[in-house]
Amino acid sequence: MSKAENIVKWIKGQRISWLGHLERMEEDAQNDLHSRTGWDEAKGRPRNGWKVEGERDFQVLGVRRWRKLVMDRNQWKDIVRQAKAHSGL
């Protein structure tokens, strides 16, 4: 395994960890994070967001109902560890 593969796995694990953080945030903070006031919209197809890419990763991992699992931090840490070790991500 090359260093580049390790970095990609680490980044995907961090993305899943970040999704857990975002999901546990209060709803007002989530709305503030997703608001795009003052930003120019880019032309063309919109990029995939964090949640879209994360949901693809969850499908590969076979994780269902991730929004409920996020509230149990120990279980969530196990999912992040699995993501970092999974060869298909």
C-alpha positions in Angstrom: 0.0 0.0 0.0 1.4 3.4 -1.0 1.4 6.5 1.1 -1.2 8.1 -1.3 -3.6 5.3 -0.5 -3.1 5.8 3.2 -3.8 9.5 2.8 -7.0 8.9 0.9 -8.2 6.5 3.5 -7.3 9.0 6.2 -9.2 11.8 4.4 -12.3 9.6 4.0 -12.2 8.6 7.6 -11.9 12.3 8.6 -14.9 13.1 6.3 -17.0 10.5 8.0 -15.9 11.8 11.4 -16.8 15.4 10.3 -20.3 14.2 9.2 -20.8 12.8 12.7 -19.8 16.2 14.2 -22.2 18.0 11.8 -25.1 15.7 12.5 -24.7 16.1 16.3 -24.7 19.9 16.0 -27.8 21.9 17.0 -30.1 22.7 14.2 -29.5 26.4 14.3 -25.7 25.9 13.9 -26.4 23.5 11.0 -28.5 26.1 9.2 -25.8 28.7 9.7 -23.2 26.3 8.3 -25.2 25.6 5.2 -26.2 29.2 4.4 -24.3 30.7 1.5 -24.9 34.4 1.9 -22.5 36.6 0.1 -20.9 33.9 -2.0 -21.0 33.9 -5.8 -22.4 30.7 -7.2 -20.1 28.8 -9.4 -21.2 28.0 -13.0 -21.9 24.4 -14.1 -22.9 21.4 -12.1 -22.8 21.8 -8.4 -20.1 19.7 -6.6 -21.2 16.9 -4.4 -21.5 17.9 -0.8 -20.1 16.3 2.3 -23.3 14.3 2.9 -23.6 13.0 -0.6 -20.0 11.7 -0.6 -20.4 10.4 3.0 -23.6 8.5 2.1 -21.7 6.8 -0.7 -19.0 5.8 1.7 -21.7 4.4 4.1 -23.2 2.3 1.3 -19.7 0.8 0.6 -19.3 0.1 4.3 -22.8 -1.4 4.6 -23.8 1.2 7.4 -27.5 1.9 7.6 -29.3 4.5 9.7 -26.0 6.4 10.2 -27.9 9.5 11.5 -29.1 7.4 14.5 -25.7 5.8 15.0 -24.0 9.1 15.2 -25.5 9.8 18.6 -23.6 6.9 20.2 -20.0 8.2 20.1 -18.4 4.8 20.8 -20.2 3.2 18.0 -19.5 6.1 15.7 -15.7 5.9 16.5 -15.9 2.2 15.5 -17.5 3.2 12.2 -14.7 5.8 11.6 -12.1 3.1 12.3 -13.7 0.7 9.9 -13.8 3.4 7.2 -10.1 4.1 7.6 -9.3 0.4 7.4 -11.7 -0.5 4.6 -10.0 -1.3 1.3 -13.0 -0.4 -0.9 -13.1 3.3 0.1 
